Amino acid sequence: MSFWKPGTVAPGNNVDRDAENGAEDFVLAPVDKQYRHLTIKQQRERLPVFKVRKELLYLVETYQTVIVVGQTGSGKTTQIPQYLNESGWAGNGKQIACTQPRRIAATSVAQRVAEEMNCSLGADVGYLIRFDDQTSDKTRIKYMTDGMLFREAMIDPLLANYSIIMIDEAHERSLYTDILIGIVKKIQKKRPNLKIIISSATMDAEQFYRFFNTNSTNDPSKDTAKIISLEGRMFPIDILYLNEPVIDYVEKCIQTVFDIHVKERTGDILVFMTGREEIDNVVAEIYERGKTLPENSLAIMPLPLYAGLTVEEQMQVFEPTPKYTRKVIVSTNIAEASVTLENVVYIIDPGFVKVGYYDHKLEYYGPNDIIISRAGRAGRIKPGKAFRLYTEETYNSLRDTSIPEIQRSNLAPIILQLKALGIDNVLRFDFITPPPAELMIRALELLYSLKALDKVGRLTIPLGMQLAEFPVDPMLAKILLASKDFKCSHEIVTIAAMMSVQNVFITPPNIPKDIIQEARRKFWVEEGDTLSLINVYNAFINKGNKSGKWCHDRFLNFKALSRAMAIRLQLIKYLKRFDIPLVSATSKYPNTAEGRLAASADVRKCIASGYFSQAAIAEPDGSGRFRTIRDGVLLSIHPNSVLFNRKPKCVVFKEVVETTQAYMRDLTLIEPDWLAELAPHFYEYKSTVK
């Protein structure tokens, strides 16, 4: 592949190759023969972390906090909790917690550790993610998302069930990781015997050390925190760059997959893409082009990997690669730091990743493509290669670390939960990286407008506490609670479940858009996207009989709808806890056109009671653009919306996405005067008629 320019070789040990003079001079032993015969015990002892097992346990015993610095493949995520368990840290009814920034990491790592410990998942080893609890009274090692441990702190502020908490992948600086770090430091003051392990990349280790070390003297023997470094991956990686920038990185990725497949030796390929739609398109294209390969050649098996898949679908990528086959795993950034894909030898990295940013004027997240560098998932079981679809000059211009999520996020859910924890003065909370004051102020304003906080910033009882308990954002929680007053909880809980999943509608690349639109129109109602989601859900449950084929024929996402079913059942449990009966808006009106319109109005008013701050009114010039009532920001209706080309007068929206311009999504048609009626503390209605 002459268009590649070799870069540096990432270091490793146990090198097994002839030379380092190019992209194709590797001696690659088949995985099946090399390591598959080893017992689980032997595989565990091969990992770099095993060499420092005694030192690690000594430091945990001696210091309150241990910062573990280890590259991808060192075994820290799977092995350290097991070492702690074997040393008795899970005795006397205590548990060992290991947090992950992503759901798929918590589930896949728990599965692997359960296999290594020869127990069923949910017994000695389990996982806890939102809407899925695979733990029991017997569980000693619990893998969980950092958000779920934070929610546990709302019930048990001292996290008394845990003897040790390991915060893994802390260098990713996710929102809940940063908050959790501040929480556990606060807990350590009350529980000096609580041990904390922070797993981090090298560049952040010193910052974590300074944050947790409470020694104010010059005597190092009084330190409360310590850093320990692990060896990295097993084998080296050759990193190759493009000589010239590429215009279509998606097509270049696909071409590179087949270049590797035809010219390189055995080993799976990992391709990074920015999101679900890109991934599905690339998987479909690789599958189609794979049909043209010669009959006697290695088969190619493309698999997607992203958070929207079910646990069963995600687990497919971890299954052993079939004989005479090469897996091509097409993944979001989820595969970079959260999961280990054992047989991956080749990385194809276009460099882009979608990073959410928060526009405090609109109170929405928008995706923003930024360039990062990834190579860490190769070199686990043999020498690897990373093909970067950008130039080395571009790589050298990248910043060392990404902006922590806490500095670019909507802080309203976090502040609400901190208040529920009893931390009233959130401005003085010990953040490892303080968020911008603007974001803090805007979050407090939003919570006050939702009546979750009173005039002095205290959590209101019971509304504020109930909003904090819901595992959804505060505005969505508000409409769930308000459904009691509007007597439409049946519709609202369906809408909330459907708005909690991504990509209900599928856009296959090879199907004409007019055919896809025609299929979608059958579910549409003129009152907006949110009410149309009710039609989609009800049709899936009733006419579709929860069928995957029914979804496929109508370009609907079976995985997303199945997840919406599970989420809806969970949300109904919260409604029952707060004594909200499950009733339909249609039950109090006659089954006539007027009755259905009145029921629709109740549902839309309920939605507006939570999303009133995200209201926009049509521009009078007839351009089809909208201006937010509060901040005067110009927006457009997303082309996939029910209301596109319908010219509504006033809408509320759930989110805004920015591509060629700022588009509103998940729209609900409302009357402007409802805003003053539902949120008189936020709006007043002035007539322009003289």
Buried (B, 14 or more C-beta within 10 A) or exposed (E): EEEBBBBEEBBBEEEBBEEEEEBEEBEBBEBEEEBEEEEEEEBBBEBBBBEBBEEBBBBBEEBBBBBBBBBBBBBBBBBBBBBBBEBEBBEEEBBBBBBBBBBBBBBBBBBBBBBBBEBBBBBBBBBBBBBBBBBEEEBBBBBBBBBBBBBBBBEEBEBEEBBBBBBBBBBBBBBBBBBBBBBBBBBBEEBEEBBBBBBBBEEBBEBBBEBBBBEEEEEEEEBBBBBBBBBBBBBBBBBBBBEEEBEEBBEBBBBBBBBBBEEBBBBBBBBBBBBBBBBBBBBBBBEEBBEEBEEEEBBBBBBBBBEBBEBEBBBBBBEEBEEEEBBBBBBBBBBBBBBBBBBBBBBBBBBBBBBBBBBBEBBBBBBEEBBBBBBBBBBBBBBBBBBBBBBBEBBEEBEEBBEBBBBBBBBBBBBBBBBBBEBBEBEEBEBBBBBEEEBBEBBBBBBBBBBBBEEEBEBBEEBBBBBBBBBBBBBBBBBBBBBBEBBBBBBBBBBBBBBBBBBBBBBEEEEEEEEBBEBBEEBBBEBBBBBBBBBBBBBBBEEBEEEEEBBEEBBBBBBBBBBBBBBBEBBBEBBEEEEBEEBBBBEEBEEEEEBBEBBBBBBBBBBBBBBBBBBBBBEEEEEBBBBBBBEEBEBBBBEBBBBBEBEBEBBBBBBBBBEEEBBBBBBBBBEBEBBBBBBEEBBEEEEEEE
